[in-house]
Amino acid sequence: MAELASFQGRPCLSLYQPTHRRHPDNQQDPIRFRHLVKAMETSLRQQHAADAVQALVEPFEAVAQDHDFWNHTLDGLAVLSAPGLFRVFLLQRPVTELAVVADSFHT
C-alpha cells in the first residue's frame, strides 16, 4: 500500500466492485466490471489521446476476459491502475461499486 500512497503517475484509475464467490451469482461480475471500465474509458477520452486511453484500458480488458479469474473471486474487487502500474486486489468483504479517474487513487 505504501507504493500506491506514494505513486506519482497520472491519471490514476480506481475500480471497486462487489463480486461473488460462487456460480451462478458470479456470472454477472465480469459484465459489471466491463461497464465500470467503459465508464472510466469515457472519462479518460475527454482529456487524453486515444492511444494513451487504450494503453490504460488494455490491462482491465485482459482481466475482463480471464474466465479463470472470475471463477475464483471473493466478496469484492479493487483494481488500481496508472501509467506503469496495475494492481488487482481480491477482497474478503463487499465494496460499493465505483469507477474513478483522478489525480490520485481512491483508497
C-alpha positions as CSV (number, residue, x, y, z in Angstrom):
1,M,0.0,0.0,0.0
2,A,2.9,2.3,0.6
3,E,3.7,2.0,-3.1
4,L,0.2,3.2,-4.0
5,A,0.2,6.1,-1.5
6,S,3.5,7.5,-2.8
7,F,2.8,6.8,-6.5
8,Q,3.1,10.0,-8.7
9,G,1.8,8.8,-12.1
10,R,-1.4,10.3,-13.6
11,P,-4.1,9.6,-14.3
12,C,-5.0,7.2,-11.5
13,L,-7.8,4.7,-12.2
14,S,-9.6,3.2,-9.2
15,L,-12.2,0.5,-9.7
16,Y,-14.2,-1.1,-6.9
17,Q,-16.8,-3.8,-7.3
18,P,-18.7,-6.3,-5.2
19,T,-18.1,-9.8,-6.5
20,H,-19.5,-13.3,-5.8
21,R,-17.7,-16.4,-4.8
22,R,-20.0,-18.9,-6.4
23,H,-21.8,-19.8,-9.6
24,P,-24.3,-18.7,-10.8
25,D,-24.1,-15.4,-8.9
26,N,-20.6,-14.7,-10.3
27,Q,-21.8,-14.8,-13.9
28,Q,-22.7,-11.1,-13.8
29,D,-19.4,-10.0,-12.3
30,P,-17.4,-9.7,-15.5
31,I,-20.3,-7.9,-17.2
32,R,-20.5,-5.3,-14.3
33,F,-16.7,-5.0,-14.5
34,R,-16.8,-4.2,-18.2
35,H,-19.5,-1.5,-17.6
36,L,-17.3,0.1,-14.9
37,V,-14.2,0.0,-17.3
38,K,-16.3,1.6,-20.0
39,A,-17.3,4.5,-17.7
40,M,-13.6,5.1,-16.9
41,E,-12.7,4.9,-20.6
42,T,-15.4,7.5,-21.4
43,S,-14.0,9.8,-18.7
44,L,-10.4,9.3,-20.0
45,R,-11.3,10.1,-23.6
46,Q,-12.4,13.6,-22.5
47,Q,-8.8,14.6,-21.6
48,H,-6.4,12.1,-23.1
49,A,-5.4,10.9,-26.6
50,A,-6.9,7.6,-27.9
51,D,-3.6,5.7,-27.8
52,A,-3.0,6.7,-24.1
53,V,-6.5,5.7,-23.2
54,Q,-6.1,2.3,-25.0
55,A,-2.8,1.6,-23.1
56,L,-4.6,2.3,-19.8
57,V,-7.6,0.2,-20.6
58,E,-5.9,-2.8,-22.0
59,P,-5.0,-4.4,-18.6
60,F,-8.6,-4.0,-17.5
61,E,-9.8,-5.7,-20.7
62,A,-7.4,-8.6,-20.0
63,V,-8.9,-9.1,-16.6
64,A,-12.5,-8.9,-18.0
65,Q,-11.6,-11.8,-20.4
66,D,-9.9,-14.0,-17.9
67,H,-12.6,-16.6,-17.1
68,D,-10.4,-18.4,-14.5
69,F,-10.0,-15.1,-12.6
70,W,-13.8,-14.6,-12.4
71,N,-14.3,-18.2,-11.1
72,H,-12.0,-17.5,-8.1
73,T,-13.1,-14.1,-6.8
74,L,-14.0,-13.4,-3.2
75,D,-16.6,-10.8,-2.0
76,G,-15.1,-7.7,-3.5
77,L,-12.6,-6.4,-6.0
78,A,-10.3,-3.4,-6.2
79,V,-8.2,-2.6,-9.2
80,L,-5.8,0.4,-9.1
81,S,-4.0,1.4,-12.3
82,A,-1.9,4.3,-13.7
83,P,0.8,4.5,-16.3
84,G,3.3,1.9,-15.3
85,L,1.2,0.4,-12.5
86,F,-1.6,-2.2,-12.4
87,R,-2.7,-3.9,-9.2
88,V,-5.6,-6.2,-8.6
89,F,-6.8,-6.9,-5.0
90,L,-9.3,-9.6,-4.1
91,L,-11.2,-8.5,-1.1
92,Q,-12.9,-10.6,1.6
93,R,-15.7,-8.1,2.1
94,P,-18.1,-6.4,-0.3
95,V,-17.4,-2.9,-1.5
96,T,-19.5,-0.2,-3.1
97,E,-19.3,-0.2,-6.9
98,L,-17.2,2.7,-8.0
99,A,-15.1,3.7,-11.0
100,V,-12.9,6.9,-10.6
101,V,-10.4,8.6,-12.8
102,A,-8.4,11.2,-10.8
103,D,-5.0,12.6,-9.9
104,S,-4.7,10.1,-7.1
105,F,-6.1,6.7,-6.2
106,H,-9.4,6.4,-4.4
107,T,-8.5,4.4,-1.3
